[in-house]
Amino acid sequence: MGCASCGSGTPNGCKNNGACGSGGCNKLEVFDWLANVALPNGQSPYDILEIRFKNSRKGFYRNTKNLSLQAGDVVVVEGSPGLDVGVVSVVGELARIQVAKKAPGFKPVEAKKIKRIADQEDIDKWMKARSLEKEVMYKSRTLAVNLGLQMKISDVEYQADLTKATFYYTAEGRVDFRQLIRDMADEFKIRIEMRQIGSRQEASRLGGIGSCGRELCCSTWLTDFRSVSTSAARYQQLSLNPQKLAGQCGKLKCCLNYELDMYLDALKAFPKGDLRLKTEKGSATHIKTDVFKQQMWYAYDGDAGVGSGLMPLSPERVREIIKLNKAGKKPADLREFMEEIVIDEPDYTNVVGQDSLNRFEHIFKKKKKRRSGKGNSQNKKQPQNTRGENKKQNPQAKKKQGQNQQSQEKKSGSSANRNKRRNNNRRRKPGGNKNNENAK
C-alpha cells in the first residue's frame, strides 16, 4: 500500500513517517539478518551503504564523514549533477555482501559520497518534487503523441533539488526523441534525461498484483531477470496458453523457473516419451506425464484408438513394453499392463454426524401454536386436578375463584337491572297504556 493512500499520510507498516523513498511499502525491502552480530575487535564498520530511491532504483554510496546511520534514515547524497535524497536500506556487513553480489567490479574510490543527514528543509523539497511527477508524466505523454513517437513514458523521477528529471520509457525499437527533449526542456525548465527500460523493469517499477493474488515478485524481492522459455512450461506439463503463462509485463512469468529444477530431476526417473509402444492392436503414442502420480498416459493411433481412450501406465510397465519391442515382441494390448488405481480414503469415523446434509432440519421446524381465548388460556394455566386434589388447593387459588364468581355475579346482576329499566321505559310510553287497557 502506498503512503499516499493512508488517511494520516503515515504508513503503518514501515513506520517511516511518510519518508518512504520507494513510493510504496514493501518494495524491494531488506531484512538485516546481521544487525545483531558484533564486529571483531579493532575492525571498523564497512563504509559503503546501500541507498534506496524511488521504486526499485538503488545505489551504493560511501560514508566518508563517518555518520552514524541506520536503515531507514533519510540522507542527502551526490547526484549527477546536484544533490539527491534517498533512504538507507542496508548498512554494515550485509552491505558488503550486497556489493559483492550485485556489483562485483565496484570500486569504493569511485563511489559517490553521502553528504549529510537530511533536515526538514531537504525533506520538504523532496516531497514537493514527488508531487510534481504525476502531472509532468501526463504532459510529457501528450508531447510524445503530438510528435508521433512510438514510445510509452511509464514513469518520471525528479531529483530532490528540482534541477533534473529522469523519464523512463519503453519502446519496441529505437526512437529519435531529440525534438521531444527540446519541447520538454522548454515546457518544464529543467534538465531532461531519457532512459529506456524493458517491459519487466517497467512492471517492477510500477508494481501490481499477480494472478496468484500476491504482489509481483519483481517489485518485492526479485532483482535479476532470467530468461524464461516455453520449454519450462512443457516440462511442467502446462498448457501453452499465452494468456495464462504471461504476466503483467506481457512476457512469460518468472515463477515458471522456480520449480523447473525439481521437475527436471523427477523426470529423470521416467522413460523417454518420444518412443512409441507397439502392440498387436496398434502403436500407442505418449500423451502426457503425471509426475506426482508416477503415471504416463498413452493412446492408440488411428482406428485402434477409437473407443479405447487414454491408458495410464507406470514407468516400470512402460520399460517392460519397450524391452519387449526391442526384442521383437509385441504385447496383445496395453490394457493388460494397466494397474488399478487405489484411492486411499481417510481413516475417520463420523461421530458427530457432520457429513449429514439434513442434520440441521430438526432445528428449523417450528411448532404450530393454536389460537385460544382468554378463558382457554386461563384453563391451560390452571392445573387439571382430580376431586381429591381440589380439596388441597392453595388459598391463593381459592381467592381467584371467589373473585371470578363475584365478577360473574356482578355481570348477571347488571344484565337483570338493564332488563328492568327497559320494561319501565315501555310502561311510561302513552301507547303502552292503551294497549294494556285493550288487553284487559
Secondary structure by P-SEA (a helix, b strand, c coil): cccccccccccccccccccccccccccccccccccccccccccccccbbbbbccccbbbbbbccccccccccbbbbbbcccbbbbbbbccccaaaaaaaaacccccccccbbbbcccccaaaaaaaaaaaaaaaaaaaaaaaaaaaaccccccccccccccccbbbbbbcccccccaaaaaaaaaaaccbbbbbbbbcaaaaaaaacccccccccccccccccccccccaaaaaaaccccccccccccccccccccccaaaaaaaaacccccccbbbbcccbbbbbcccccccbbbbbbbcccccccccbbbbcaaaaaaaaaaaaaccccccccccbbbbbbbccccccccccccccccccccbbbbbbbbcaaaaaaaacccccaaaaaaccaaaaaaaaaaaaaaaaaaaaaaaaaaaaaaaaaacaaaaaaaaaac
